C-alpha cells in the first residue's frame, strides 16, 4: 500500500463521508434505525472536525454541514 500525504487522505475522507451521509439521509433517531442514525451522527461530527482544515472549502466542504446533513 502506498503512502499518501495528509491532503490526499483528507480529500478521500471528505468524499467517503459525504457519500455515506447521502446513503444515510433518511434514517432518524427512532426504534429500528438507531444504529444507522448513530453512524450518521458520527460522520457529521467527523466532517465538523475536518471543516477546520485550512483547505476544507476548496476540497468540497464549502457549505454548512448541519444544513446539508441535518440530524
Secondary structure as UniProt FT lines:
FT   HELIX           6..23
FT   TURN            24..26
FT   TURN            31..32
FT   HELIX           34..50
FT   TURN            51..52
FT   TURN            54..55
FT   HELIX           57..59
FT   HELIX           65..68
//
